[in-house]
Structures are given as structure tokens and as C-alpha cells.
Amino acid sequence: MQGQAQSLIGGMKKEKPLHCKQTEQEARILAENTSELRHQLRLRQSNLWEPVEEAARNYTLAMQRHLYDVSDK
């Protein structure tokens, strides 16, 4: 009888309550969403950085042309 009670209790411990399962599922979903948001943020940051790099290149080229023009005079 005591063995049956212990196996019953052991079986109950293995089975998680429904709210725990839902919480684990929600945690997995949040982790996936967080990963996707981080990926999107990285893409946006790189997309935002490209115009800055282009502007810096254009400025550098303009300054080089200006210095070249000034040195010719």
C-alpha cells in the first residue's frame, strides 16, 4: 500500500500542472519573439548606418576634390 502511494505521488510529481505548461510555452514564445526582434533590430541598425557611411564617403570625396582644386590654383 505504501509503495502504491509513493508511486502515485511520484507520478503526480512528473506531471506538471496546466498553468506550468502554459507558462513554459509562453516563455518559449517570448524567447522566439525576442530573438526575432533582436534580428530585426540588427537589420535596422545596419540599414540606418549605411546612409551615414555613404554621407561620410561623399564628404570625404568632396573635401578631396576641394583640396585638389585649391592646390591647382
C-alpha positions as CSV (number, residue, x, y, z in Angstrom):
1,M,0.0,0.0,0.0
2,Q,2.8,2.4,0.9
3,G,4.6,1.5,-2.3
4,Q,1.4,2.3,-4.3
5,A,1.1,5.7,-2.6
6,Q,4.7,6.6,-3.3
7,S,4.4,5.6,-7.0
8,L,1.2,7.7,-7.1
9,I,2.9,10.7,-5.6
10,G,5.9,10.1,-7.9
11,G,3.6,10.0,-10.9
12,M,2.0,13.2,-9.8
13,K,5.3,15.0,-9.4
14,K,6.3,14.1,-13.0
15,E,3.1,15.6,-14.5
16,K,3.2,19.4,-14.4
17,P,0.1,21.4,-13.7
18,L,-1.5,23.0,-16.7
19,H,-0.5,26.5,-15.7
20,C,3.2,25.5,-15.6
21,K,2.9,24.1,-19.1
22,Q,1.3,27.3,-20.3
23,T,4.0,29.3,-18.7
24,E,6.7,27.2,-20.3
25,Q,5.0,27.6,-23.7
26,E,4.7,31.4,-23.2
27,A,8.4,31.5,-22.2
28,R,9.4,29.7,-25.4
29,I,7.2,32.1,-27.5
30,L,8.7,35.1,-25.8
31,A,12.2,33.8,-26.4
32,E,11.5,33.2,-30.1
33,N,9.9,36.7,-30.3
34,T,12.9,38.3,-28.6
35,S,15.3,36.5,-30.9
36,E,13.3,37.7,-33.9
37,L,13.2,41.3,-32.6
38,R,16.9,41.3,-32.0
39,H,17.5,40.1,-35.6
40,Q,15.2,42.9,-36.9
41,L,16.9,45.5,-34.8
42,R,20.3,44.4,-36.1
43,L,19.0,44.8,-39.7
44,R,17.5,48.2,-38.9
45,Q,20.7,49.4,-37.3
46,S,22.8,48.3,-40.3
47,N,20.2,49.9,-42.7
48,L,20.4,53.1,-40.7
49,W,24.2,53.0,-40.7
50,E,24.5,52.7,-44.5
51,P,23.4,56.3,-45.2
52,V,25.8,57.6,-42.6
53,E,28.7,55.7,-44.3
54,E,27.6,57.0,-47.7
55,A,27.4,60.6,-46.4
56,A,30.9,60.2,-44.9
57,R,32.3,58.9,-48.2
58,N,30.6,61.7,-50.1
59,Y,32.0,64.3,-47.7
60,T,35.5,62.8,-47.9
61,L,35.4,62.8,-51.7
62,A,34.1,66.4,-51.7
63,M,36.9,67.5,-49.4
64,Q,39.5,65.7,-51.5
65,R,38.1,67.5,-54.7
66,H,38.2,70.8,-52.9
67,L,41.8,70.3,-51.7
68,Y,42.8,69.2,-55.2
69,D,41.1,72.3,-56.7
70,V,42.8,74.6,-54.2
71,S,46.2,73.1,-54.7
72,D,45.9,73.6,-58.5
73,K,45.4,77.3,-58.1
